Amino acid sequence: MPDHDIDMLILDYRTLTPRQQDTVRKLVIRRAEAARGETVRNAFRALWSGLRGLAAGPWRACQTWRRQRIAEAELRSLDDRTLRDLGISRSEIVWLVRGDGHDATRRRDLAPPPTARAA
C-alpha cells in the first residue's frame, strides 16, 4: 500500500487482516519518524537562526566602531586648513564621526524656520 492511499483517521483497524495491520503499523511508524525528523530539523533551524541573530548585533557594533575609528584617524590626519575648508574644527571630529552629523547650532542659516503655533 502506498503511503498516500491510507487515511489513518477513517481507517477501521479492527477489520484488517494481521498482514494489513502489520503494514499499517509500519506505515504509521514511518510517518511518525518522518514527522519527528522534520520537527527536529525545524528546531535546529530556529536555534541556528536565533544564534545567528545574537551574533549579528555585536558583530555590527564592532564593525561600526572600527569604521568610526578609521574615519576619526583620517580626519585627524588632515591639517587645520583642510579641516577649516570642510567647516570642521578638531574638537568636532569625534562628535561628527560618532554623532548624527548634523549641528543646527553651527549653521543657523540652514535650520528650518520656527513654526507659528495656532492660537
C-alpha positions in Angstrom: 0.0 0.0 0.0 1.4 3.4 -0.9 1.7 5.9 1.9 -0.7 8.4 0.4 -3.5 5.9 -0.1 -4.3 5.4 3.6 -6.1 7.9 5.7 -5.4 7.0 9.3 -8.3 9.0 10.7 -11.0 7.0 8.9 -9.3 3.6 8.9 -11.0 0.9 10.9 -8.1 -1.0 12.3 -10.2 -3.9 13.7 -11.4 -5.0 10.2 -7.9 -5.5 8.8 -6.1 -8.8 8.4 -3.0 -9.4 10.5 -0.9 -8.7 7.4 -2.7 -5.4 6.7 -2.4 -4.4 10.4 1.3 -5.0 10.2 1.6 -2.9 7.0 -0.5 -0.1 8.6 1.6 -0.2 11.8 4.8 0.1 9.7 3.3 3.0 7.8 2.3 4.8 11.0 5.9 4.3 12.3 7.4 5.6 9.1 5.1 8.7 9.1 5.9 9.4 12.8 9.6 9.1 12.2 9.4 11.5 9.2 7.3 14.0 11.3 9.8 13.7 14.2 12.7 14.3 11.8 11.1 17.4 10.3 10.4 18.7 13.8 14.0 18.3 14.8 15.2 19.9 11.6 12.9 22.9 12.2 14.1 23.2 15.8 17.7 23.3 14.7 16.9 25.8 12.0 15.2 28.1 14.6 18.1 27.6 17.0 20.7 28.4 14.3 18.7 31.5 13.2 18.5 32.7 16.8 22.2 32.2 17.4 23.0 34.0 14.2 20.8 36.9 15.2 22.5 37.1 18.6 25.9 37.2 17.0 24.9 39.7 14.3 24.3 42.6 16.8 27.7 42.6 18.4 29.4 42.0 15.1 27.7 45.0 13.6 28.6 47.1 16.6 32.2 46.0 16.2 32.2 46.9 12.5 30.6 50.3 13.2 33.2 51.1 16.0 36.0 50.1 13.6 34.7 52.3 10.8 34.3 55.2 13.2 37.9 54.8 14.4 39.2 54.8 10.8 37.2 57.9 10.0 38.4 59.7 13.1 42.0 58.8 12.2 41.6 60.0 8.7 40.1 63.3 9.8 42.8 63.8 12.5 45.4 63.3 9.8 44.2 66.3 7.9 45.8 69.7 8.6 43.9 72.6 10.2 43.4 74.4 7.0 41.8 71.5 5.2 39.5 70.9 8.2 38.6 74.6 8.2 37.8 74.3 4.4 35.5 71.4 5.3 33.9 73.5 8.0 35.1 71.3 10.8 37.2 72.1 13.9 39.4 69.5 15.5 37.2 69.4 18.6 34.2 68.3 16.5 35.8 65.3 14.9 34.6 62.8 17.4 31.1 64.3 17.5 30.9 64.3 13.7 32.0 60.7 13.4 30.0 59.2 16.3 27.1 61.7 16.4 24.3 62.2 13.9 26.4 64.6 11.9 24.0 67.5 12.0 24.6 70.5 14.1 21.7 73.0 13.9 23.5 75.5 16.3 26.5 75.9 13.9 24.7 76.7 10.8 21.6 78.7 11.7 21.1 79.7 8.0 20.3 76.0 7.2 18.0 75.4 10.1 14.2 75.4 9.3 12.3 78.5 10.5 10.3 78.1 13.7 6.7 77.2 13.1 4.0 79.5 14.4 1.6 77.9 16.9 -2.1 78.3 16.2 -3.9 80.3 18.8 
